[in-house]
């Protein structure tokens, strides 16, 4: 193995700085980050001592990048500053390419899109001038990311395709090739183009077949898999992949680990495992990932509507300049706004989400916007107006294999058809939705998030779910099965419901449920 041979030579003192760099590179591919950092710093000092300032700067940039991924931004910044100082006054050459890509990344993150676009073009020209196709590819990638932020999605993915062609043609150094593959999949997920994300992920795995020990890139690809598996509702597979990511990347890539912890929280929340969800969201937050809209939706599921509303509004305000984050938060804002009795705010959020969907035009954004329009229309009593957008959302979610979301849309369509007087279709949609929820191991949600005023602030969300089922004639065992809880838990909740409503029988509690809109009258 190259790493073992180089390490043995190093122990004999027979390696120059270039060989030390190669040894560090081998350690990086194996996921041995502490060893890689030590060796890269040693190579940096050796290059400095021999007057190779451009190579010393490259090593400093490598150290800065590794520390940034590890979650040590202060040290990373110091090394990047050193690299910048070393390159000052040197003729522009390949060593500047990595620094320019770092600058491009910062400009993108901070919303300086014009600057990012200029840097991407300079990077592409640098690669062409010096015969370094990795910088040509990074230039195309950078232009694509800028265009994506501007909503020019077709052009954006065209640029990324150019970068990918250089990768699959073997014209890009493996370190950069893996990075480009991962960034393109991430971009697809950002704009909720799930089928494109799957295709790009498959291409990344094919590229990885030639790199058996690529710990970092394999881990990041698995992190993207977790995102997709959660959307598909394959919780068990998502959990298995998440465990591997945490195991392999805990000391390598804090951002990837934080993201899978957030997705673990989503798995638990959607399955009704609220305490476990809270723990996972907390881990994600501790690693620097804002766990939104997950924690807001968790508060809603627990019946704490006020906290859910305050949390999602605050998060949406902070993400206002980030279209990708905004889309996800606006979607949650609609759901929580309806439940919290803020129909106008929910409607405004649905309009803003529709504007993003029209700008970006991706399948996911379009489906989210249609679903939210249906939610708002139904909450306002406009069942006829909710029908078309919810049908579209259900269809779009199925094409994306977002089974949980499709079932949620079908549950709303059941409510729509019941309100419109078509009991057969209402039952058909409800049966379809419940079957999916059962298959996924999820509790069946209430048909429609009801404004808090309709519940008189009396019942928690879980109590409302149970009462809604009891009111339709479900036995305790059926309620327990549909919500994935025990019969004893159902009995305990019913006892609390009777006390809160000041009733003594299921019949009286059911009558209260119909009067307060927990169950549509047309379904009685």
Secondary structure in CASP SS format (residue, H / E / C, confidence):
PFRMAT SS
TARGET T0000
AUTHOR 0000-0000-0000
METHOD secondary structure of the structure
MODEL  1
X C 1.00
X H 1.00
X H 1.00
X H 1.00
X H 1.00
X H 1.00
X H 1.00
X H 1.00
X H 1.00
X H 1.00
X H 1.00
X C 1.00
X C 1.00
X C 1.00
X C 1.00
X C 1.00
X H 1.00
X H 1.00
X H 1.00
X H 1.00
X H 1.00
X H 1.00
X H 1.00
X H 1.00
X H 1.00
X H 1.00
X H 1.00
X H 1.00
X H 1.00
X C 1.00
X C 1.00
X C 1.00
X H 1.00
X H 1.00
X H 1.00
X H 1.00
X H 1.00
X H 1.00
X H 1.00
X H 1.00
X H 1.00
X H 1.00
X H 1.00
X H 1.00
X H 1.00
X H 1.00
X H 1.00
X H 1.00
X H 1.00
X C 1.00
X C 1.00
X C 1.00
X H 1.00
X H 1.00
X H 1.00
X H 1.00
X H 1.00
X H 1.00
X H 1.00
X H 1.00
X H 1.00
X H 1.00
X H 1.00
X H 1.00
X H 1.00
X H 1.00
X H 1.00
X H 1.00
X H 1.00
X H 1.00
X C 1.00
X C 1.00
X H 1.00
X H 1.00
X H 1.00
X H 1.00
X H 1.00
X H 1.00
X H 1.00
X H 1.00
X H 1.00
X H 1.00
X H 1.00
X H 1.00
X H 1.00
X H 1.00
X H 1.00
X C 1.00
X C 1.00
X C 1.00
X C 1.00
X C 1.00
X C 1.00
X C 1.00
X H 1.00
X H 1.00
X H 1.00
X H 1.00
X H 1.00
X H 1.00
X H 1.00
X H 1.00
X H 1.00
X H 1.00
X H 1.00
X H 1.00
X H 1.00
X H 1.00
X H 1.00
X C 1.00
X C 1.00
X C 1.00
X H 1.00
X H 1.00
X H 1.00
X H 1.00
X H 1.00
X H 1.00
X H 1.00
X H 1.00
X H 1.00
X H 1.00
X H 1.00
X H 1.00
X H 1.00
X H 1.00
X H 1.00
X H 1.00
X H 1.00
X H 1.00
X C 1.00
X C 1.00
X H 1.00
X H 1.00
X H 1.00
X H 1.00
X H 1.00
X H 1.00
X H 1.00
X H 1.00
X H 1.00
X H 1.00
X H 1.00
X H 1.00
X H 1.00
X H 1.00
X H 1.00
X H 1.00
X H 1.00
X C 1.00
X C 1.00
X C 1.00
X H 1.00
X H 1.00
X H 1.00
X H 1.00
X H 1.00
X H 1.00
X H 1.00
X H 1.00
X H 1.00
X H 1.00
X H 1.00
X H 1.00
X H 1.00
X H 1.00
X H 1.00
X H 1.00
X C 1.00
X C 1.00
X C 1.00
X C 1.00
X C 1.00
X H 1.00
X H 1.00
X H 1.00
X H 1.00
X H 1.00
X H 1.00
X H 1.00
X H 1.00
X H 1.00
X H 1.00
X H 1.00
X H 1.00
X H 1.00
X H 1.00
X H 1.00
X H 1.00
X H 1.00
X C 1.00
X C 1.00
X C 1.00
X H 1.00
X H 1.00
X H 1.00
X H 1.00
X H 1.00
X H 1.00
X H 1.00
X H 1.00
X H 1.00
X H 1.00
X H 1.00
X H 1.00
X H 1.00
X H 1.00
X H 1.00
X C 1.00
X C 1.00
X C 1.00
X C 1.00
X C 1.00
X C 1.00
X H 1.00
X H 1.00
X H 1.00
X H 1.00
X H 1.00
X H 1.00
X H 1.00
X H 1.00
X H 1.00
X H 1.00
X H 1.00
X H 1.00
X H 1.00
X H 1.00
X H 1.00
X H 1.00
X H 1.00
X H 1.00
X C 1.00
X C 1.00
X H 1.00
X H 1.00
X H 1.00
X H 1.00
X H 1.00
X H 1.00
X H 1.00
X H 1.00
X H 1.00
X H 1.00
X H 1.00
X H 1.00
X H 1.00
X H 1.00
X H 1.00
X C 1.00
X C 1.00
X C 1.00
X C 1.00
X H 1.00
X H 1.00
X H 1.00
X H 1.00
X H 1.00
X H 1.00
X H 1.00
X H 1.00
X H 1.00
X H 1.00
X H 1.00
X H 1.00
X H 1.00
X H 1.00
X H 1.00
X H 1.00
X H 1.00
X C 1.00
X C 1.00
X C 1.00
X H 1.00
X H 1.00
X H 1.00
X H 1.00
X H 1.00
X H 1.00
X H 1.00
X H 1.00
X H 1.00
X H 1.00
X H 1.00
X H 1.00
X H 1.00
X C 1.00
X C 1.00
X C 1.00
X C 1.00
X C 1.00
X C 1.00
X C 1.00
X H 1.00
X H 1.00
X H 1.00
X H 1.00
X H 1.00
X H 1.00
X H 1.00
X H 1.00
X C 1.00
X C 1.00
X C 1.00
X H 1.00
X H 1.00
X H 1.00
X H 1.00
X H 1.00
X H 1.00
X H 1.00
X H 1.00
X H 1.00
X H 1.00
X H 1.00
X H 1.00
X H 1.00
X H 1.00
X C 1.00
X C 1.00
X C 1.00
X C 1.00
X H 1.00
X H 1.00
X H 1.00
X H 1.00
X H 1.00
X H 1.00
X H 1.00
X H 1.00
X H 1.00
X H 1.00
X H 1.00
X H 1.00
X H 1.00
X H 1.00
X H 1.00
X H 1.00
X H 1.00
X C 1.00
X C 1.00
X C 1.00
X H 1.00
X H 1.00
X H 1.00
X H 1.00
X H 1.00
X H 1.00
X H 1.00
X H 1.00
X H 1.00
X H 1.00
X H 1.00
X H 1.00
X H 1.00
X H 1.00
X H 1.00
X H 1.00
X H 1.00
X H 1.00
X C 1.00
X C 1.00
X H 1.00
X H 1.00
X H 1.00
X H 1.00
X H 1.00
X H 1.00
X H 1.00
X H 1.00
X H 1.00
X H 1.00
X H 1.00
X H 1.00
X H 1.00
X H 1.00
X H 1.00
X H 1.00
X H 1.00
X C 1.00
X C 1.00
X C 1.00
X H 1.00
X H 1.00
X H 1.00
X H 1.00
X H 1.00
X H 1.00
X H 1.00
X H 1.00
X H 1.00
X H 1.00
X H 1.00
X H 1.00
X H 1.00
X H 1.00
X H 1.00
X H 1.00
X H 1.00
X C 1.00
X C 1.00
X C 1.00
X H 1.00
X H 1.00
X H 1.00
X H 1.00
X H 1.00
X H 1.00
X H 1.00
X H 1.00
X H 1.00
X H 1.00
X H 1.00
X H 1.00
X H 1.00
X H 1.00
X H 1.00
X H 1.00
X H 1.00
X C 1.00
X C 1.00
X C 1.00
X H 1.00
X H 1.00
X H 1.00
X H 1.00
X H 1.00
X H 1.00
X H 1.00
X H 1.00
X H 1.00
X H 1.00
X H 1.00
X H 1.00
X H 1.00
X H 1.00
X H 1.00
X H 1.00
X H 1.00
X H 1.00
X C 1.00
X C 1.00
X C 1.00
X C 1.00
X C 1.00
X C 1.00
X C 1.00
X C 1.00
X C 1.00
X C 1.00
X C 1.00
X H 1.00
X H 1.00
X H 1.00
X H 1.00
X C 1.00
X C 1.00
X C 1.00
X C 1.00
X C 1.00
X H 1.00
X H 1.00
X H 1.00
X H 1.00
X H 1.00
X H 1.00
X H 1.00
X H 1.00
X H 1.00
X H 1.00
X H 1.00
X C 1.00
X C 1.00
X C 1.00
X C 1.00
X H 1.00
X H 1.00
X H 1.00
X H 1.00
X H 1.00
X H 1.00
X H 1.00
X H 1.00
X C 1.00
X C 1.00
X C 1.00
X H 1.00
X H 1.00
X H 1.00
X H 1.00
X H 1.00
X H 1.00
X H 1.00
X H 1.00
X H 1.00
X H 1.00
X H 1.00
X H 1.00
X H 1.00
X H 1.00
X H 1.00
X C 1.00
X C 1.00
X C 1.00
X C 1.00
X H 1.00
X H 1.00
X H 1.00
X H 1.00
X H 1.00
X H 1.00
X H 1.00
X H 1.00
X H 1.00
X H 1.00
X C 1.00
X C 1.00
X C 1.00
X C 1.00
X C 1.00
X H 1.00
X H 1.00
X H 1.00
X C 1.00
END
